[in-house]
Amino acid sequence: MQDALMHEISLQGVIFLASVILGMTGFGNALIALPLMLLFMEPKLAIPVMKGVSLLSQLAIQAIGRFPVNWRLLLALAIPATVGAFIGAAILDVSDPQFLVSVVSIVVLTFSLASLIGIQAVGRGGRRFAPVVGFVAGVLGGSVTLSGPPVVLFLSHEQADDKLKFRGTLAMFFTVEITATLLAYLYFGLFGREHLFLVFKVAVSMLLGLWLGLRIFSRFANETFRRVVLFSLVLLSLGILLPS
């Protein structure tokens, strides 16, 4: 009983914190939430739930923020991502849970270190790589719900001069990729009533965190805070990887 209560409090707190980060930066909710959720949830429960929460989050961001979208770039990313999402879901269906935990940690660690030291995906004129980036993001999204890292690094170059269009294009990409992934989860039997129940159970915490994050985004610079979060992710990922 006490363990169940602690898990409930932990889940609500993790989703709230992750949603604050998402509201501030436009990405990072899965990077924050999933490693923490895997401390007290099985991967095949945590990953689909996080995907469902992320879809609600992206729909809320678009409804509240109404950010502009680079549609041409979005199509180049999103169409290959839908193919990658089904491949990623197939990987989740057959993979060992501990392997998935390790993959999550490695992806988080790599992305966090790259962001901290200022590595970016490709230089200007790298839009020809958009389909590859989208496909990789789809596979990562379908398998370990971490579609953000390659796309964020890519868009940080391609939309570096327009913060609002960066947010809008990223949000719309996530919406397409997450929808494709959830359809793939339904096909493979990886998303059911238990997952849907947990998604709606944490919806209020998600919306409150998102509201707070968007308020901070509209008023304050967040680079220092982002670096603290990324550094914490590095430590968390190492903590998960080293014992294994």
N, C-alpha and C positions, 0 to 999 in steps of 0.2 A: 504493500500500500504506500509506504513512504517512498520507495524507489519509483513507483509510478508517478507520484506527485512531483518528485524531483525531475523526472524525465519530462513531465508536462511543463514545468516552470522553465527548464532548460530549453525546450523546443520553442516556446513562446519568446523567450529572451533572445535566442539565436536569430529567429526570423525577424524580430524587431530591429536588432542591431544590423543585420544584413540589409534590411530594407532602408535604413537610414543611409547606409553607404551607397546603395543603389540610387536613392533620391539625390544624393550629393554629386555623384560622378557619372551616373548612367550605366554603370556596370559594377561587378564585384560582389553581388549578393550571393551567388553560388560559391565564389572563392572564399567568402567569409563563412557562410553557413555550412557548406557540405563537410569540410574537415571536422567541424565541431559536431555536426549531427552524427557523423560516423563513429563518434566516441560512445554513443548510446543507442544507435539504430543500425540495423543491417543495411548494407548497400542497396539491396533490391527493394527496400522500403524507403530509404532516405532519398535515393536518386530520383525516382518518379515523383515523390512528394515535392521535392525541390523544384522539379520541372513544372509541376502544376502551379506552385506558388509563383514561380517566375512568370508564367503566362498571365496570371492575374495582375502581377506587378507591372508588366509591360503595357497591358491594356489601360491600367490606371494612369501610367505616365503619359501615354498618348492623349488620354481624355483630359488630363489636367494641364500638361505642358504645351500641347499643340505645336511641337517643334517642327521646323521644315525638314524635308527629306530630299536627299540626292537619289532620285528614282533610278537613274541609269546605273549608278554604282550599286544600288541596292539589288537590282535584278541580277547583276553579274555575280554578286555574292550569294543571294538567296536561292537561286535555282539549283546550283550544285550542292548547296547545304541540305536541301530536301532529300537528295539522293544519299548524301553522307549520313543523314539522321537515321535512315532505315538500316544502313550498315552498322552504325553505332549501336542501335537497339539490338541487332542480332548478336553483337559482341557482348552486350550486357546480359543477354539471355543465356549465354553458354559459359561466361567467364567465372572464374573462382573469385569469391568475395574479397579475399585478402589481396588478390592481384588488383582488383578495382581500387581498393584503398590505397595501394602503392601508386597506381597510376594517377589518382586524384592528387596525392601528395607531390608527386614529381611535377605534374603540370602546374600546380599552384606555386611550388618552389621556383620553377623555371620562369614563370611569368612574373612573379614578384621580384626576383633578382634582376630580370631584364628591365622592368619598370624602374626599379630603384637606381640602376646605373645608367638609365637613359637610352637603352637599346630600342630602336624602332624597326618596324618590319622591313620596309623597302623604301627606296628613295622616290622622289617625284617621277611620274611616268611609269610607276609600277602597277598601274591599274590592270595591266594584262595578267597580273598574278591574282586578280580578284577571284576568278573561279576556283583556283587551287586553294586559296585562303578560305573561301566559303565551304568547299568540300571538307577540308580538314576540320573546320569549325563544326560542321554537321556531324562528323564522326565522333568528335569529342563530346558534343552536346548529347548525342544519342547514347553514348556509352557511359560517360561520367558527368553529364550535365554541365560541362565546362566549355561551352562554345565560345565564350567571350575572349579569352586570351589572344588567339590569332587575329580576330576581327578588330579588337581594340587597338592592337599594335599596328595593324594595317591602316585603319581609319585615322589613327593619331598622326599619320603622315598625309594621307589623302584629303582629310578635312581639317588640317591643323589651323587653317585660317578662319574657320567658321565654327565656333563652339556649339551654337544652337543646331546647325545642320549635322554636326557630329552626333549630338544627342538624338536627333530625330531619325537619322539613318540607322543608327545603332539600335534604337528601340524598335523600329519597324523590322530590321533584320531578325532580332531576337523573337519577335512575334511570329514571323514566318517559320523560323527554325524550330521554335518550341512547339508550335502547332503540328509541324511535320513529325517531330519526335514523339509527341503524345499519341498521334495516330499510329505510329510504328509500335509504341508500347502496347496500345490496345490490340493491335494485330498479333503481337507475340505473347499476349496475356500478361504483360508486366505492369498494367495499371488497372486497378479495380476499385471496389467500394471502399476498402480500407484506406487506400491512397487518397481517394476523393474526400473521404471524411476528414482526414488530417489536413488536407489543403484548406478546406473551409473552416476547420477548427482554428487555424492560425491566421485567417484572413484579416481579422481586426488588428492583430499585432503588425501584420504586413502593411496595412493601410496607414496606421499611425506612424510607423517608422518611415514610410515613404513620404508622408506629409511633412514630417520633421526634416527629412533629408532635402526635399525640394525647397523648403523654406531657407535652409542653410545655403543651398546652391544659389538662390536668388540674391543673397545678401553678402556672403563671405567667400574669400578665396579659400581653397581647400587643399593646396599642394602639401603643406606641412602635415596636415592630418592624414592625407593619402599616404605619405611616406611612412608615418607611424603605423598605419594599417598594414602596408606592404611588409615592413620590417617584422611586424607581429606574425604575419603569414609565413614568412621565412622560418621563424622560430617554431611555429606550430607544425609546419610541414616536416621540418627536421625531427621534431619530437615524435611524429607519427612514423617516419621512415626508419630512424635509427634503431628502435627496438626490434623491427622486423628484419 
